[in-house]
Amino acid sequence: KPIKTSGFSREMLARVGRTVRRNIHDALGKLSVGDRLDFSTVVAPELPKGVLEVLFGIGPGDAHRLLEATRTMIGYRDEVYAGTSPLDALVDAQLEVLEFIDDLIGHRLGSGRTDDMIGFLAQCVADGTMPRDVAVLNGLNVAVGGNETTPHTASLTVHTIDGERDQWRRVADGDVGCDVATQEFLRWTSTNSYVQRLAVEDFPVGEHVIPAGSFVTLWNMSANRDPDVFERPDEFLIDRSDNKQLAFGAGVHRCVGAPAATLEIQTFLEELAAWDKAFAVLAPPRRLRSNFMLGLTELQVEVVDAKDFGT
């Protein structure tokens, strides 16, 4: 609740939206027709970086450092991030993030600044309503949860757009709203592959009963392809209406950062649709080695004129 109150209020989301839009706009503005780049490392990180700048009250440099560490935590089994010592890389990254957040909370305790999420957590520590280690772990959860979903979603979105150019043209031309398109991109990419939950009571599912005390794996990707919920579930339909996608879970366990993540992706689509250029994919992407996060470690693209990016 403190995280939701301090990090994802309407005021904070408005600040996040402005910062994310500025970062994306600046990143796209630096690119020229003919440029070739790895979208996953050059542009995609600009989405969560803006969130970190606002919620953690840090500069772009520290935000980039935090992004690198959390990316290693999630992708520690992938040699791109961890090299040949995955467990050592995981532990080192975790310690780096924990120490970084603990230092931030220490600075806020000293300054009394409370105008961001870290400041609010520090205030909770100061008045005794939250132990310092719990405050640090809350910061860790926000950093990891927010940093790894949206950049992978953005990369997968660009890859999808390249393969569905005729559908994307409807967004660029204003025939389909970016809010509607955002929901389909979230459903289609389903970056968070699964979550685990504990059944607190016997629960019937179909012809089976999940016993109380059982751990249950909920596959978000599978839910987002449920033929009982979605018409033509295995097709990308950019104007899909009444989209009941579960990319961020549902109910009491819905991701606390879902509004911010959705805002990031919609802002990205708005800036991309208004851009006079486009990204053409040059080669099959390199996928992250992970059964938890469905992401990309490399997406080579070329910047082309939007007028040439047709069907």
C-alpha positions as CSV (number, residue, x, y, z in Angstrom):
1,K,0.0,0.0,0.0
2,P,2.8,2.5,0.7
3,I,4.3,1.7,-2.7
4,K,1.0,2.3,-4.4
5,T,0.3,5.5,-2.5
6,S,3.8,7.0,-3.1
7,G,4.8,5.6,-6.4
8,F,1.7,5.2,-8.5
9,S,-0.6,8.0,-7.5
10,R,-2.1,10.1,-10.3
11,E,0.4,12.9,-9.6
12,M,3.4,10.5,-9.8
13,L,2.0,8.9,-12.9
14,A,1.7,12.3,-14.6
15,R,5.4,13.0,-13.7
16,V,6.4,9.6,-15.0
17,G,4.5,10.1,-18.2
18,R,6.2,13.4,-18.9
19,T,9.7,12.1,-18.2
20,V,9.2,8.9,-20.3
21,R,7.8,10.9,-23.2
22,R,10.8,13.2,-23.1
23,N,13.3,10.3,-23.0
24,I,11.6,8.5,-25.9
25,H,11.2,11.7,-28.0
26,D,14.9,12.6,-27.4
27,A,16.1,9.1,-28.3
28,L,14.1,9.0,-31.5
29,G,15.1,12.5,-32.4
30,K,18.8,11.5,-32.5
31,L,18.2,8.9,-35.2
32,S,18.5,9.4,-38.9
33,V,17.3,7.4,-41.9
34,G,19.9,4.7,-42.6
35,D,21.1,4.4,-39.0
36,R,21.5,0.8,-37.9
37,L,21.3,-0.1,-34.2
38,D,20.3,-2.6,-31.6
39,F,16.9,-1.3,-30.5
40,S,17.0,-3.4,-27.3
41,T,20.0,-1.6,-25.9
42,V,19.7,1.9,-27.5
43,V,16.0,2.8,-27.3
44,A,14.1,0.3,-25.2
45,P,15.8,1.2,-21.9
46,E,14.6,4.8,-22.2
47,L,11.1,3.6,-21.1
48,P,11.9,2.3,-17.6
49,K,14.8,4.9,-17.2
50,G,12.2,7.6,-17.0
51,V,10.2,5.8,-14.3
52,L,13.3,5.3,-12.2
53,E,14.3,9.0,-12.5
54,V,10.9,10.0,-11.1
55,L,10.2,7.3,-8.5
56,F,13.7,7.0,-7.2
57,G,14.7,10.6,-7.6
58,I,17.9,9.9,-9.5
59,G,19.6,11.1,-12.6
60,P,19.9,9.3,-16.0
61,G,23.4,7.9,-15.1
62,D,22.2,6.2,-11.9
63,A,19.1,5.0,-13.6
64,H,21.2,3.4,-16.3
65,R,23.3,1.7,-13.7
66,L,20.3,0.4,-11.9
67,L,18.9,-0.9,-15.2
68,E,22.0,-2.9,-15.9
69,A,22.0,-4.5,-12.5
70,T,18.3,-5.5,-12.6
71,R,18.7,-6.8,-16.1
72,T,21.4,-9.1,-14.9
73,M,19.3,-10.3,-12.0
74,I,16.5,-11.4,-14.4
75,G,18.7,-12.6,-17.2
76,Y,21.5,-14.2,-15.1
77,R,21.3,-17.5,-17.0
78,D,22.0,-15.7,-20.3
79,E,25.7,-15.3,-21.1
80,V,25.0,-11.9,-22.6
81,Y,24.5,-10.6,-19.0
82,A,26.2,-13.1,-16.8
83,G,29.1,-14.5,-18.8
84,T,30.3,-17.9,-17.5
85,S,29.5,-17.4,-13.8
86,P,25.7,-17.0,-13.7
87,L,25.2,-17.4,-9.9
88,D,28.0,-15.1,-9.1
89,A,26.6,-12.5,-11.5
90,L,23.1,-12.9,-9.9
91,V,24.4,-12.4,-6.3
92,D,26.6,-9.5,-7.3
93,A,23.7,-7.7,-9.1
94,Q,21.4,-8.3,-6.2
95,L,23.9,-6.8,-3.7
96,E,24.5,-3.9,-6.0
97,V,20.8,-3.0,-6.2
98,L,20.2,-3.5,-2.5
99,E,23.1,-1.4,-1.5
100,F,22.1,1.3,-4.0
101,I,18.6,1.5,-2.6
102,D,19.8,1.4,1.0
103,D,22.1,4.4,0.2
104,L,19.2,6.3,-1.4
105,I,17.0,5.7,1.7
106,G,19.9,6.8,3.9
107,H,20.2,10.0,2.0
108,R,16.5,10.7,2.2
109,L,16.6,10.1,6.0
110,G,19.3,12.7,6.2
111,S,17.6,15.3,3.9
112,G,14.0,14.7,4.8
113,R,13.0,14.9,1.2
114,T,9.7,13.0,0.6
115,D,8.6,14.0,-2.9
116,D,9.2,10.6,-4.5
117,M,8.7,6.9,-3.7
118,I,12.1,6.5,-2.0
119,G,11.4,9.6,0.2
120,F,8.1,8.2,1.2
121,L,9.7,4.8,2.2
122,A,12.4,6.7,4.2
123,Q,9.6,8.6,6.0
124,C,8.0,5.2,6.9
125,V,11.3,4.1,8.3
126,A,11.8,7.3,10.2
127,D,8.3,7.1,11.9
128,G,8.7,3.4,12.6
129,T,5.8,2.1,10.4
130,M,8.2,0.1,8.2
131,P,11.6,-1.6,9.0
132,R,14.5,-0.4,6.9
133,D,15.1,-3.8,5.4
134,V,11.5,-4.0,4.3
135,A,11.7,-0.6,2.7
136,V,14.8,-1.6,0.8
137,L,13.1,-4.8,-0.4
138,N,10.1,-2.8,-1.6
139,G,12.5,-0.6,-3.6
140,L,14.1,-3.7,-5.0
141,N,10.8,-5.2,-6.1
142,V,9.8,-2.0,-7.9
143,A,13.1,-1.7,-9.6
144,V,13.2,-5.2,-10.9
145,G,9.5,-5.5,-11.7
146,G,9.5,-2.2,-13.6
147,N,12.8,-2.3,-15.3
148,E,12.6,-5.6,-17.1
149,T,9.0,-5.8,-18.4
150,T,8.6,-2.6,-20.5
151,P,11.9,-2.6,-22.4
152,H,11.3,-6.2,-23.5
153,T,7.8,-5.3,-24.4
154,A,9.0,-2.4,-26.4
155,S,11.5,-4.5,-28.3
156,L,8.8,-7.2,-29.0
157,T,6.4,-4.5,-30.1
158,V,8.9,-3.2,-32.7
159,H,9.4,-6.7,-33.9
160,T,5.7,-7.2,-34.2
161,I,5.1,-3.9,-36.0
162,D,7.7,-4.9,-38.6
163,G,5.7,-8.1,-39.3
164,E,2.3,-6.3,-39.2
165,R,3.1,-3.2,-41.2
166,D,-0.4,-2.9,-42.6
167,Q,-2.0,-3.0,-39.2
168,W,0.5,-0.5,-37.8
169,R,-0.4,1.9,-40.6
170,R,-3.9,2.1,-39.1
171,V,-2.4,3.4,-35.9
172,A,0.0,5.8,-37.6
173,D,-2.9,7.1,-39.7
174,G,-5.1,7.6,-36.6
175,D,-7.7,5.0,-37.5
176,V,-6.9,2.9,-34.4
177,G,-6.1,4.6,-31.1
178,C,-2.8,4.0,-29.3
179,D,-4.8,3.0,-26.2
180,V,-6.5,0.2,-28.0
181,A,-3.3,-0.9,-29.7
182,T,-1.4,-0.9,-26.4
183,Q,-3.8,-3.5,-25.0
184,E,-3.2,-5.9,-27.9
185,F,0.6,-5.4,-27.8
186,L,0.5,-6.3,-24.1
187,R,-1.6,-9.4,-24.8
188,W,0.5,-10.5,-27.8
189,T,3.9,-10.0,-26.1
190,S,3.0,-11.2,-22.6
191,T,6.5,-10.5,-21.4
192,N,5.9,-11.9,-17.9
193,S,5.6,-15.6,-18.7
194,Y,4.2,-16.8,-15.5
195,V,3.7,-16.2,-11.7
196,Q,3.4,-18.7,-8.8
197,R,0.7,-18.6,-6.2
198,L,-0.3,-20.6,-3.1
199,A,-3.8,-22.1,-2.9
200,V,-5.2,-21.1,0.5
201,E,-8.2,-23.5,0.1
202,D,-9.3,-26.3,-2.1
203,F,-10.2,-24.8,-5.5
204,P,-12.0,-26.6,-8.3
205,V,-10.7,-26.0,-11.9
206,G,-12.6,-28.0,-14.5
207,E,-12.7,-31.6,-13.5
208,H,-9.8,-31.2,-11.0
209,V,-9.4,-29.8,-7.5
210,I,-6.3,-27.8,-6.5
211,P,-5.7,-28.8,-2.9
212,A,-5.1,-26.2,-0.2
213,G,-1.4,-25.6,0.4
214,S,-0.5,-26.3,-3.2
215,F,1.8,-24.1,-5.2
216,V,0.2,-23.2,-8.6
217,T,1.9,-21.8,-11.7
218,L,-0.3,-19.3,-13.6
219,W,0.8,-19.0,-17.2
220,N,0.1,-15.4,-18.4
221,M,1.0,-16.2,-22.0
222,S,-1.5,-19.1,-22.0
223,A,-4.2,-17.1,-20.5
224,N,-3.7,-14.4,-23.1
225,R,-4.3,-17.1,-25.8
226,D,-7.4,-18.5,-24.2
227,P,-9.9,-19.3,-27.0
228,D,-12.8,-19.1,-24.6
229,V,-11.9,-15.5,-23.9
230,F,-10.3,-14.2,-27.2
231,E,-11.7,-14.5,-30.7
232,R,-8.9,-15.7,-33.0
233,P,-6.4,-15.8,-30.1
234,D,-3.4,-16.7,-32.1
235,E,-3.7,-13.7,-34.4
236,F,-2.5,-10.2,-33.7
237,L,-5.4,-7.8,-34.1
238,I,-4.4,-4.3,-33.4
239,D,-8.0,-3.0,-33.1
240,R,-9.1,-5.9,-30.8
241,S,-12.0,-4.6,-28.7
242,D,-12.9,-5.5,-25.1
243,N,-9.4,-6.8,-24.6
244,K,-9.2,-8.8,-21.4
245,Q,-5.5,-9.3,-21.5
246,L,-3.8,-10.5,-18.3
247,A,-0.2,-9.3,-19.0
248,F,0.0,-7.9,-15.5
249,G,-2.2,-10.4,-13.7
250,A,-5.6,-9.7,-12.2
251,G,-7.5,-9.2,-8.9
252,V,-5.6,-8.6,-5.7
253,H,-2.4,-9.9,-7.2
254,R,-2.4,-7.5,-10.2
255,C,1.0,-5.9,-10.6
256,V,1.1,-2.7,-8.6
257,G,3.0,-1.0,-11.4
258,A,0.6,-2.0,-14.2
259,P,-0.7,1.6,-14.7
260,A,2.9,2.9,-15.1
261,A,3.9,0.1,-17.4
262,T,0.8,0.6,-19.6
263,L,1.5,4.3,-19.7
264,E,5.1,3.6,-20.8
265,I,4.0,1.4,-23.7
266,Q,1.2,3.7,-24.8
267,T,3.5,6.7,-24.7
268,F,6.0,4.8,-26.7
269,L,3.4,4.0,-29.4
270,E,2.2,7.6,-29.5
271,E,5.7,8.8,-30.1
272,L,6.4,6.1,-32.6
273,A,3.2,6.9,-34.5
274,A,4.0,10.6,-34.7
275,W,7.6,9.9,-35.8
276,D,8.4,10.5,-39.4
277,K,10.6,7.4,-39.4
278,A,10.2,3.7,-38.6
279,F,12.3,0.7,-37.5
280,A,12.8,-2.1,-40.1
281,V,14.0,-5.3,-38.5
282,L,17.2,-6.5,-40.1
283,A,17.6,-10.0,-38.6
284,P,15.8,-12.5,-36.4
285,P,16.1,-11.3,-32.8
286,R,18.2,-12.9,-30.1
287,R,15.9,-14.1,-27.4
288,L,16.7,-14.0,-23.7
289,R,17.5,-17.3,-22.1
290,S,14.8,-17.3,-19.5
291,N,11.6,-19.3,-18.7
292,F,10.3,-16.4,-16.7
293,M,10.8,-13.3,-18.9
294,L,9.9,-13.4,-22.6
295,G,12.3,-10.8,-23.9
296,L,15.1,-10.0,-26.4
297,T,18.7,-9.4,-25.8
298,E,19.3,-8.1,-29.3
299,L,17.1,-6.6,-32.0
300,Q,19.0,-5.2,-35.0
301,V,17.0,-2.6,-36.9
302,E,17.5,0.1,-39.5
303,V,15.8,3.5,-39.4
304,V,13.7,4.0,-42.6
305,D,11.5,6.8,-43.8
306,A,7.9,6.2,-42.5
307,K,6.6,6.7,-46.1
308,D,8.6,3.7,-47.2
309,F,7.5,1.5,-44.3
310,G,4.4,0.2,-46.0
311,T,2.8,-3.2,-46.6
